[in-house]
Amino acid sequence: MQRPEPIDEEFKFEEGLIVSSTDLKGIITYANRKFCEIANYSRGELIGKNHNMVRHPDMPKAAFQELWDTIKSGKEWTGIVKNLRKDGRYYWVYSHITPIEKNGEIIGYTAARRPASQTEINEVIPLYKDLLEKENN
């Protein structure tokens, strides 16, 4: 599946909870109805694909490195993420990701995402812009 070309238009995610699960490599194993609705993909288009298919190019690699380092160590991660919809528009979420453990081993991850508040978005934009500039230099 080809990634959509980002357009500078926000899709307002205003209510509900996006829930998804992945395996250890980030391959989507579960996507709830709200995830499909907000990301503008069918469940069939999401299951079996890498979760980074909704990663917006405005997100710095450093943010995801910190996320992966945290959850691989067995800890929970929370943060604000800008995601990319199938139609190219973006949406902001407050994400809470937890490892899934079975018999003391991490076997995957579950993420619950709610709409990010405007205050949360405003606080993170300059940080992400700065990180992106550092990555691109």
C-alpha positions in Angstrom: 0.0 0.0 0.0 1.4 3.4 -1.0 1.6 6.1 1.8 -0.6 9.1 1.1 0.9 12.4 0.3 0.4 14.7 3.4 -1.8 17.7 3.0 -1.8 20.6 5.5 -5.3 20.1 6.7 -6.3 18.8 10.1 -8.9 16.2 10.7 -10.5 17.0 14.0 -10.5 13.9 16.2 -12.9 15.1 18.9 -14.2 12.1 20.9 -13.8 8.4 21.5 -10.8 6.1 22.0 -8.6 4.6 19.3 -7.3 1.2 20.3 -4.8 -1.0 18.4 -2.4 -3.8 19.2 0.7 -4.8 17.4 3.3 -7.6 17.5 6.8 -7.0 18.6 7.8 -5.5 15.2 4.9 -3.0 15.1 2.6 -5.1 12.8 -1.0 -4.3 13.6 -2.9 -7.3 15.0 -6.0 -5.4 16.2 -7.7 -2.2 15.2 -10.9 -1.0 16.8 -13.7 0.7 14.8 -12.7 4.2 16.0 -9.1 3.6 14.6 -10.5 2.7 11.2 -12.8 5.7 11.3 -10.2 8.3 12.3 -7.4 6.9 10.2 -9.8 6.5 7.2 -8.7 2.9 6.6 -10.7 -0.3 6.6 -9.8 -2.9 9.3 -8.5 -5.1 6.4 -6.2 -2.4 5.2 -4.7 -2.0 8.8 -4.3 -5.6 10.0 -1.0 -7.1 9.0 0.6 -3.7 8.2 3.2 -1.8 10.2 1.7 0.8 12.5 4.1 3.3 11.1 1.8 3.5 8.1 -0.1 6.3 10.0 3.1 8.1 11.0 3.1 11.7 9.8 6.4 12.9 8.3 6.3 15.9 10.8 7.0 13.4 13.6 10.7 13.3 14.6 12.5 9.9 14.5 13.8 10.7 18.0 10.3 10.7 19.4 9.7 7.2 18.1 13.1 6.0 19.2 12.2 7.0 22.8 8.8 5.3 22.5 10.3 2.0 21.3 13.2 2.1 23.9 10.6 2.6 26.6 8.1 -0.1 25.6 10.7 -2.7 24.7 12.0 -2.3 28.3 8.6 -3.2 29.6 7.5 0.2 30.6 4.4 2.2 29.5 4.9 5.3 27.2 2.7 8.3 26.9 3.0 11.2 24.5 1.4 13.4 21.8 1.6 12.1 18.2 0.7 13.6 14.9 -0.7 10.9 12.6 -1.5 10.7 8.9 -4.8 9.6 7.5 -5.4 7.7 4.3 -6.7 10.9 2.7 -3.5 12.8 3.6 -5.0 14.9 6.4 -3.5 14.7 9.9 -4.9 14.2 13.3 -3.3 14.6 16.8 -3.6 12.0 19.6 -2.5 11.6 23.2 -1.2 8.1 23.1 -0.7 5.6 25.9 1.2 2.4 24.9 1.6 -0.6 27.1 3.5 -3.8 26.6 1.5 -7.0 26.4 3.1 -9.7 28.5 2.5 -13.5 28.5 4.4 -15.7 31.0 6.7 -12.8 31.8 7.7 -12.1 28.2 6.6 -9.1 26.1 4.6 -10.5 23.1 3.3 -7.2 21.7 1.9 -3.8 22.5 -1.5 -2.1 22.9 -2.1 1.6 22.4 -5.1 3.6 23.5 -5.3 7.1 22.0 -7.7 9.9 22.8 -7.9 13.3 21.1 -5.0 15.5 22.1 -6.0 18.9 23.6 -5.0 22.1 21.9 -2.7 22.9 24.9 -0.9 19.6 24.5 -0.5 20.1 20.7 0.7 23.7 21.2 3.3 22.5 23.8 4.7 19.7 21.6 4.9 21.5 18.2 8.0 23.6 18.9 9.7 20.6 20.5 9.0 18.4 17.4 10.1 21.1 15.1 13.4 21.5 16.9 14.0 17.8 16.9 13.2 17.6 13.1 15.6 20.5 12.4 18.4 18.7 14.3 17.7 15.4 12.4 17.8 17.1 9.1 21.1 18.9 9.7 
